[in-house]
């Protein structure tokens, strides 16, 4: 009996040790001598878990700041780490930490990893503006994609080389004024290496949005979006929320109609931006759900831009509106259901 009792005690001790280790990994994110170690511990202990809200551009952050929807914490309103400000507070009663990453994939990936390493984050909501490659999308619409690809990775192929597995861009097909082969030949798009805890490395091209979160977002199809830029200029139609289209990310501001048409024809891509795939990749690597809301600010490569900055602001406001309602909705349900 004594031996059995000892085994039971040891089993309980092992369980407790495992729990403590897990809690330690979640709560001791900064080295013990880091000057903000105690501050971060207080943020995680007193207010978490949080939804991480991520945007890339000042225009997108300005939309949140001017909305007055974000209420800063009275205890620790912000923490400055690695040149970024992580703002702690609530949106519609839901605990949120928001951060502006800076432009393009490298910045976005780094900041999301910091966010997940340092704070007690249960999921990532990413909003911002995007260019459209799909003529069915209108300015001000908000796209909620279910897949996003990184289309900035490719191999430059030899002239008249064999066709690869993924779609290829043949430059000769876009020669002007007439099509024809040239020595630039073609490029073959390549997949990304996805590393995640407990899983072998996978090569993936399409990065999936968390399907349960996507289902929740579909409940927001009737949300009222902003139509007017100011008192004198309004869009011809009221913007709408569009679900299930594909998005793409590359460290390129796409201002070329031929490439826009190629992306839509070969990949059925409807929106282009410079951060979404990095945000999703970091979330998948860490095993946390992620969703993306992108407001349409321009038709990529359309040439003439009418009221470009104003349209960008409108697109950011509409994307934020959908993101905020999603945060409110996800905060009312049991988070365990959506992991």
Steps between C-alpha positions, in 0.01 A plus 500: 500500500787733584655439158169569325455815704851613408426440132181705529688785667770488233238503224334805653839669535578437133164647396560808715851542356364480144232759579759730658728465198216586263403799711862610517532489122191719472589751773880535502547639151779749562834416656503551875733802483302678228390842632139435390477144633285598800280729291425227246423252779251748645335548160461125451384425853251785536339526158550196279444304296489758220403522136796630301390774258756568228522767230792620286456863389449828690175553305369172638599583858348848461165339417506321838620803694236731355221248564536523881412130513828402665507575873855496645568311820515720809774276643748454213373675184797406281835321488781602263700205366739474204402841370125428500229607741271223623178667617306323774128554553154391392270523199131455581595332825744254344864505616718609207864580434547692176822578318601662172761276340641719226487415131573175319545138601822521700362760739163327527647158577744634760236699688241221509766263638589753771132544581450125538824442691456778752128530566219257579332505156216264407466607137601758238267737315667679209337788312616746237469619142562308179505538125244307299578264212135396467269727301202381705641674807421868545684775686419490870400131500652282771640163399515218757721242323511135596844449340799728447817420302843658506557577132837671545699177491595352163775345292625666186491230232724450200383600156271226357530290817250229595180597679509472879237383749361840597376770260762693306511857380630508142623850431465456125123470543495863608734648239369822351383573236492130410558177691814293447789326672784701649813424701333590828322165453277431801478458877353207691322575827619298800338380825602603851644286779258492792644398837263446792520343845463124497473480121754415232597779262245541221535670165185704443387755247156590637492602867157427654299730721375339822173340372303543823588867521410536133157351576448754778602784268233395250238610754604860423386512138230761572729751671459860380818630338597860431422629152592868509851638522373844598192720463556549128631164373334161542561169327236405240400189699499406867801276573442140606677220685618223265595154626710212373717673241872435478762757593869536426796667664831616355749772585382685192257789461314365201444773239491291185178396325658206312632344821167565673322309224756217520446453874124486460512266199762254628432498875148643528648765732271793578706722733866595529683636803843494663442343844213248531687180420772582755239558771328172416828307478609620845160408644504153345855441625390581854171313482268795559196590286522791258261689275551779245279794400618708202322812373529572126679831444585474128489283190861383481671643194197702391715802428294807588439526873210714616528636853752225581570597861132555578407164349774334703358655817149384411623147427684492833192620689281235339751221568526617861119503536476134404800407718348675803166324460683170465693565822177583678338182371793271578514645851146380569570133423715240673850543348569127540244433228710692250846346548 
